[in-house]
Amino acid sequence: MIELRDVPADDADSMIDLAATVFHLRITDRESLQWFVNRMERIGAYDLGGPGEDLLAGQLGALPQRLSVPGGTLDCSAITFVGVLPTHRRRGILSSLIDRMHADAAAAGRPVAALWASEGPIYGRYGFGVADRRIGFEVDTSRPFGLRTVPDDRPLRLIDRERAPGVLGPMYEREIARRPGGLARDGDWWLHRNVAPVDHGNPRYTEPRVVVHPEGYAIYRTHERTVRLYDLVAETPRVEAALWTYLASIDLTRKIVAPERPVDDLVLQMAADPDQVTVTGDAAALWLRLVDLPAALRARSWAAEDAFVLDVADARVPGNRGRWRLTTGEKPGCERTDDAPDLALDTADLAAVYLGGTRVRTLVRVGTVAEHTPGAADRLDAALAVPLAPYTGDDF
């Protein structure tokens, strides 16, 4: 018999051990993981039929978060530490955990949930869609790295990691106000995640270096003539050029590795010699789930004033199903209707276009969105448009 219940705070180690089994991890920093688990709302699936104590057979963690969306921020359940023991697969445990998460998110007033998917096909079935992507690239700095943008010439300075939350926090908040997809960071998150003393995934690299401009910053580490960029925020293109010029000119280095950057990163166009920048990856990033569809659609801003009838399918959240009249513009609305639909789509595809990172027209061409009113897809794309591509720079 499987029973769902909250995992107590003093049982964080059981969640860590289950994650290690499921994801084939060797635990080298249990203290940091305990800190992470203790921030979560923890749902456990316990097997009550074995000998001795109840066995934690499956789990799901939800971090109460704020997600930047066009025009503001939205309460979000950031889903993590999801796993089921290999001995307990195909018993419906994952489905039960996700249904419980949906109920908890709705009760807490969080209209959306988000996650990073270790196996993408799993979560499309649960109503999650890829809301943004990110690219990786390398910059050859073995020769001078020229830029077509004139760098801002105000001075840069290096600061200690302990000062990062206070100095970088306001600049980061302004950045995610401009670009959807970012997650709120408190002081502990900065110190444990963004400027942690050691990158356990790349332990050979140095402790973090934090370089600050009056209107921007970069966080990086170095190892064997390589600069690894972790985060870069700039309020203007000229500030961005100044930070890239700095990174490219660090002594005793020959390349910059930037594994996680926005798909519209300006350095790809700034480089005077494009051959010095090589894109090494393009991958799905944040998966988004609309838990409360009308609340989510009313909460974001829209780039055009229009009206649409959407026929939405949702296999897991009955309250999202059916036809909705969406009005966009300064006072967005989303109400039930019996009118004929302009577009028919699954809630996962609606989540994919929600931040502006995927075009509705593309999904019509793919065949997952049906356009019943000619031109409706292009009109909805115009309403969804955002000036900067959505980007999520925090894993969880």
C-alpha positions in Angstrom: 0.0 0.0 0.0 1.3 3.5 -1.0 0.4 6.5 1.2 1.2 10.1 0.3 2.1 12.4 3.2 4.5 15.2 4.0 8.1 14.3 4.6 9.2 15.7 8.0 12.0 18.1 8.2 14.2 15.7 10.2 14.0 13.2 7.3 15.8 15.2 4.7 18.5 12.6 4.5 15.9 10.0 3.2 15.1 12.4 0.3 18.7 12.9 -0.5 19.4 9.2 -0.5 16.4 8.5 -2.7 17.6 11.2 -5.2 21.1 9.7 -5.2 19.6 6.3 -6.1 17.3 7.6 -8.8 19.8 10.0 -10.5 22.9 7.9 -9.9 24.6 10.5 -7.8 27.5 10.2 -5.4 26.8 12.6 -2.5 29.8 14.8 -1.8 28.2 17.7 -0.1 25.3 16.5 2.1 25.1 19.7 4.1 24.3 21.9 1.0 21.7 19.4 -0.1 20.1 19.4 3.4 19.9 23.2 3.1 18.2 22.8 -0.2 15.7 20.1 0.9 14.8 22.1 4.0 13.6 25.0 1.7 11.0 22.7 0.0 7.5 21.7 0.6 8.1 17.9 0.7 5.7 15.2 -0.5 6.6 11.6 0.1 5.1 8.4 -1.2 5.5 5.8 1.5 5.3 2.0 1.0 3.5 0.7 4.1 3.8 -3.0 3.1 7.4 -3.7 3.9 9.1 -5.0 7.1 10.1 -2.4 9.7 9.6 1.3 9.1 7.6 2.8 6.2 9.8 3.0 3.1 10.1 6.3 1.2 9.5 5.0 -2.3 8.8 8.3 -4.2 9.1 12.0 -3.6 8.5 15.5 -4.9 9.7 18.8 -3.6 8.2 22.2 -4.3 10.1 25.4 -3.7 7.7 28.3 -3.1 9.0 30.8 -5.6 8.3 33.9 -7.6 8.7 33.6 -11.4 9.1 36.7 -13.6 6.5 36.8 -16.3 5.8 39.6 -18.8 4.7 42.6 -16.8 5.5 41.3 -13.3 6.1 38.2 -11.2 3.9 35.3 -10.3 3.8 32.9 -7.4 5.2 29.6 -8.6 5.8 26.0 -7.3 9.4 25.2 -8.5 9.3 21.4 -8.7 12.5 19.5 -7.8 13.8 16.2 -6.3 11.2 14.2 -8.1 11.9 10.5 -8.2 10.5 7.0 -7.6 12.7 4.0 -6.6 13.4 1.6 -9.4 11.6 -1.1 -7.4 8.4 0.9 -7.4 8.0 2.1 -10.9 4.8 1.8 -12.9 2.5 1.9 -9.9 1.1 5.4 -10.6 3.3 6.9 -7.8 4.6 9.8 -10.0 1.1 10.6 -11.2 -0.2 10.7 -7.6 2.7 13.0 -6.5 2.0 15.4 -9.4 -1.7 15.5 -8.8 -1.0 16.3 -5.1 1.4 19.0 -6.2 -1.3 20.5 -8.4 -3.7 20.5 -5.5 -1.2 22.1 -3.1 -0.2 24.8 -5.6 -3.9 25.7 -6.2 -4.5 25.8 -2.4 -1.4 28.1 -1.9 -2.6 30.4 -4.7 0.3 29.6 -7.1 -1.1 29.8 -10.6 2.0 28.1 -12.2 4.5 25.3 -11.5 7.9 24.9 -13.2 10.7 22.4 -13.4 13.8 21.2 -15.1 13.2 17.9 -16.8 15.8 15.1 -16.7 13.6 13.2 -19.2 11.5 15.6 -21.3 8.8 13.2 -22.6 7.6 12.4 -19.0 6.4 15.9 -18.2 4.6 16.8 -21.4 2.1 14.1 -20.3 1.5 16.1 -17.1 0.7 19.4 -18.8 4.2 20.9 -18.7 5.5 22.7 -21.8 9.0 24.1 -22.7 8.6 27.8 -21.9 12.2 28.8 -22.7 15.5 27.5 -24.0 19.1 28.4 -23.4 22.3 28.1 -25.5 25.9 27.4 -24.7 28.9 28.8 -26.5 32.6 29.2 -26.3 34.7 32.4 -27.0 38.2 32.0 -28.4 40.3 34.6 -26.5 43.7 33.3 -27.6 43.8 36.4 -29.8 42.2 39.8 -29.1 38.4 39.7 -28.9 37.1 42.7 -30.8 33.5 44.0 -30.4 31.3 46.0 -32.6 29.7 47.7 -29.6 31.8 50.4 -27.8 32.2 49.3 -24.2 31.1 51.5 -21.4 34.3 52.9 -19.9 33.2 53.3 -16.3 35.5 51.3 -13.9 35.0 47.7 -12.9 35.8 46.2 -9.5 36.0 42.7 -7.9 34.1 42.1 -4.8 34.0 39.3 -2.2 31.2 36.6 -2.6 29.7 37.6 0.8 28.8 41.1 -0.7 27.2 39.6 -3.8 23.5 39.5 -2.5 23.5 43.2 -1.5 25.4 44.5 -4.5 24.1 42.2 -7.3 20.6 41.6 -6.0 19.0 44.9 -7.2 20.6 44.6 -10.6 19.3 41.1 -11.0 15.8 42.1 -10.0 15.8 44.8 -12.7 17.0 42.3 -15.2 14.2 39.8 -14.5 11.7 42.6 -14.6 12.8 43.2 -18.2 13.2 39.5 -19.2 10.6 36.8 -18.3 11.6 33.4 -16.9 13.8 34.5 -14.0 13.4 33.2 -10.4 13.6 35.4 -7.4 16.8 35.1 -5.3 17.1 35.8 -1.6 20.4 36.2 0.2 20.7 32.5 1.1 20.0 31.5 -2.5 22.8 33.8 -3.7 25.3 32.4 -1.2 24.4 28.8 -1.5 23.8 28.6 -5.3 25.0 31.5 -7.4 28.2 32.2 -5.5 28.7 29.0 -3.6 32.4 28.5 -2.6 32.7 25.3 -4.7 31.0 24.3 -7.9 30.5 20.6 -7.1 29.7 19.8 -10.7 33.1 21.3 -11.7 35.2 21.1 -8.6 38.5 21.9 -10.3 37.4 25.5 -10.9 38.3 28.2 -8.5 36.0 29.8 -6.0 33.7 32.4 -7.7 35.0 35.7 -8.9 32.5 38.5 -8.9 33.2 41.5 -11.2 30.9 44.5 -10.8 30.1 47.5 -13.1 27.8 50.3 -11.9 25.1 48.8 -14.1 26.0 45.1 -14.4 28.0 42.2 -13.2 29.6 38.9 -14.1 30.2 35.8 -12.0 32.9 33.4 -13.2 35.5 30.8 -12.2 38.7 29.8 -13.8 40.7 26.6 -14.4 43.6 25.8 -16.8 43.4 28.9 -19.0 39.6 28.7 -19.1 37.1 31.3 -17.8 33.7 29.6 -17.0 30.9 32.2 -17.0 28.0 31.5 -14.6 26.0 34.7 -14.7 26.2 38.0 -16.6 23.7 40.9 -16.3 24.0 44.2 -18.0 21.5 47.1 -18.1 22.7 48.4 -21.5 24.6 46.8 -24.5 27.6 49.0 -23.8 27.8 47.7 -20.2 27.5 44.1 -21.6 30.4 44.9 -24.0 32.5 46.1 -21.1 31.9 42.9 -19.1 32.8 40.7 -22.1 35.9 42.8 -22.8 37.0 42.2 -19.2 36.4 38.5 -19.4 38.2 38.1 -22.7 41.3 40.0 -21.4 41.9 38.0 -18.2 45.6 37.1 -18.1 46.7 33.5 -18.5 43.4 32.4 -20.2 42.6 31.4 -23.7 38.8 30.9 -23.9 35.5 31.6 -22.2 33.0 28.8 -21.7 29.4 30.1 -21.3 27.3 26.9 -21.0 24.0 28.6 -20.1 23.0 31.9 -21.8 19.8 33.4 -23.3 19.1 32.5 -26.9 19.3 36.2 -27.8 22.6 36.9 -26.1 24.1 40.0 -27.7 27.7 38.7 -27.8 26.9 36.5 -30.8 26.2 39.7 -32.7 28.7 42.0 -30.9 31.7 39.9 -31.9 33.8 41.7 -34.6 34.9 38.2 -35.8 31.9 35.8 -35.5 34.2 32.8 -35.8 35.6 33.5 -32.3 32.2 32.6 -30.9 31.1 29.0 -31.3 27.6 27.8 -30.2 28.1 24.5 -28.5 24.5 23.7 -27.4 20.9 24.6 -27.6 18.6 22.9 -25.1 15.2 23.0 -23.5 15.3 24.9 -20.2 12.3 25.7 -18.0 9.2 23.6 -18.3 6.1 25.5 -17.2 2.7 24.2 -16.1 -0.4 26.4 -15.8 -2.1 25.2 -12.6 -4.8 28.0 -12.6 -5.1 28.8 -16.3 -7.4 31.9 -16.0 -5.3 33.4 -13.2 -2.1 32.9 -15.1 -3.5 34.5 -18.3 -4.8 37.5 -16.4 -1.6 38.0 -14.6 0.8 38.7 -17.5 0.9 41.8 -19.6 0.1 41.7 -23.3 1.7 43.4 -26.3 -1.5 43.9 -28.2 -5.2 44.4 -27.5 -7.3 41.5 -29.0 -9.7 38.8 -28.1 -9.6 35.0 -28.6 -11.7 31.9 -27.8 -9.4 29.1 -26.7 -10.5 25.5 -26.5 -8.1 24.0 -24.0 -7.6 20.3 -23.2 -6.1 19.3 -19.8 -5.8 15.7 -18.7 -4.8 16.4 -15.1 -6.5 19.7 -14.0 -10.2 19.6 -14.8 -10.7 23.3 -13.9 -8.6 24.3 -16.9 -10.6 22.3 -19.5 -13.0 23.9 -21.8 -13.5 27.1 -23.8 -12.1 30.4 -22.5 -12.5 33.9 -23.9 -9.2 35.6 -23.5 -9.0 39.4 -23.9 -5.6 40.9 -24.1 -4.4 44.5 -23.6 -4.3 46.8 -20.6 -7.0 45.0 -18.7 -6.7 41.3 -19.6 -9.5 38.9 -18.9 -10.2 35.2 -19.1 -13.7 33.9 -18.7 -15.6 30.8 -19.7 -17.6 30.8 -22.9 -19.6 28.6 -25.2 -18.6 30.5 -28.4 -16.8 28.7 -31.2 -13.1 28.5 -30.7 -10.5 30.4 -32.6 -7.7 28.0 -31.5 -7.7 24.6 -29.9 -4.7 23.4 -27.9 -3.5 21.4 -25.0 -2.6 23.2 -21.8 1.1 22.1 -22.3 1.2 24.1 -25.5 -0.4 27.1 -23.9 2.3 26.9 -21.2 5.0 26.7 -23.9 3.9 30.0 -25.4 3.0 31.8 -22.1 6.4 33.5 -21.6 6.8 34.4 -25.3 9.5 31.9 -26.0 7.5 29.7 -28.5 5.4 30.9 -31.3 1.8 29.8 -31.7 2.2 29.7 -35.4 5.1 27.2 -35.1 2.8 24.9 -33.1 0.1 25.2 -35.7 2.6 24.1 -38.3 3.7 21.2 -36.0 0.1 20.1 -35.7 -0.4 20.4 -31.9 -2.5 23.6 -32.1 -5.6 23.7 -34.4 -6.3 27.1 -35.9 -10.1 27.4 -36.5 -10.1 31.1 -37.3 -7.6 32.1 -40.0 -4.9 34.5 -38.7 -5.7 33.8 -35.0 -2.3 32.2 -34.4 -0.5 35.3 -35.7 -2.7 37.6 -33.7 -2.1 35.7 -30.5 1.7 35.7 -31.3 1.5 39.5 -31.6 -0.2 39.7 -28.2 2.3 37.3 -26.5 5.4 39.1 -28.0 8.1 40.1 -25.5 11.1 42.4 -26.2 13.7 39.9 -24.7 13.6 36.2 -25.1 12.6 34.4 -21.8 15.6 32.9 -19.9 16.0 31.0 -16.7 19.4 31.2 -15.2 18.8 29.2 -12.0 18.7 25.4 -11.9 16.7 23.8 -9.1 
